[in-house]
Amino acid sequence: MKRFLLLCTIGMAVTSFIQNLARKSAAAQLHDDPRVARVLDILRSSASATTEEQIRITEIPAPSFQEATRAAYLKKLLSAAGLRVETDATGNVIGEWAGSSPDIVMVTAHLDTVFPAGTDVHVKREGGRLLAPGISDNGTGLAALLAVARAFREAKIKTKMTILFVANVGEEGEGNLHGVRALVDTYKKHLKYVIALDGAATDYVTTAGLASRRMEVSIEGPGGHSWSDFGLPNPIHALGRGIARFVVARIPEVPRTSFNVGEIEGGTSVNSIPSRASMKVDLRSESETELNKLEGLLREAMKSGVDEEMAAARERGMAGSTSLLDLKIGILGVRPSGELPENSPLLAALLAADSQLGNRSRRERSSTDANIPLSLGIPAISLGAGGRSGGAHTLDEWYDPAGRELGLQRVALTVLGVAGLEP
Ligand SMILES: [Zn+2]
């Protein structure tokens, strides 16, 4: 038994030694290949053209579920970059870079923004900064997708794995990752790695998915006149009572967990008892168990809020059989969680890219396109594509392209690190 354990230990040590060696030699191969040096050069020298492209992309409105015009533009540009491009039934634009193997690395950036149709997306310049809703999230990722594909072509790169450059739909909010869900479903047989490009930051890499759940709560009641029907159960009052109970929920610091009542609606006028009130709530956690608990707390709190409002109506003698409140709680979207294994070649490729470029990055957990592949055990990360940004998901979003080549080069080296070069 002891001998067996010893042999196992030696065996594991040898395997990890060989894996490390293989990784180092793959990284060294990238380091020494003149075509890769050319890719890095191109990404540096074309950085300002990439920024101009980012502006053009950002100025095409693309709310979730209304990405078609921006998608068509990306399709045109990916085709011009020499890829075979198609749009799938979901609306994703898929550009194929054929490798010598059917195995796939998917590089993907989401097309959609959180801003509703009609939002002014004209890009303004202030000093070195660009200002517009969606300029960084995800103008940066989309511009990087194109820049990397163009650089690979210009440098005559040949890869082992097939690379799919994908502009996907429905990442944000109620899009609920439906674009990437469809992609993973279509390509899962050969899909080895997914690299999502989202936003700008290069000081971290997302290697774990954050589980989230979006809930909608609605309460309906009889409605009436604020004076003559006073005492009838009021859906807004019930909602308020429920919220007051829910937001005092005790949540753990570890695993980190959060909640947010993000939208609230209801009523028709100040002097009417409303017949309807509703809200949308975002629940997140590093742990599915905590998320389940939190959903349970929300349901309990809302039920108690409704009960309390009904009790108040009864006290006022206004709670007949026709004056009940009807509570409905539904799930708008679910994002599963998952984690990139420590020994994944994808993490090794990213770390090698960081070390080659002298970049330092910490690992983060977040809710991105990488959630879906990670939840299915497919190695995935989400990367910022360079430059600096702030105010994501607000009308004051900004992007500063200074130094963006670092992010572009980091993406390119990571992709090549997992795809592998053919001579
Ligand atoms: Zn994004």
Boltz pocket constraint, residues with backbone or C-beta under 6 A from the ligand:
constraints:
  - pocket:
      binder: B
      contacts: [[A, 110], [A, 112], [A, 137], [A, 138], [A, 171], [A, 198], [A, 199]]
      max_distance: 6.0
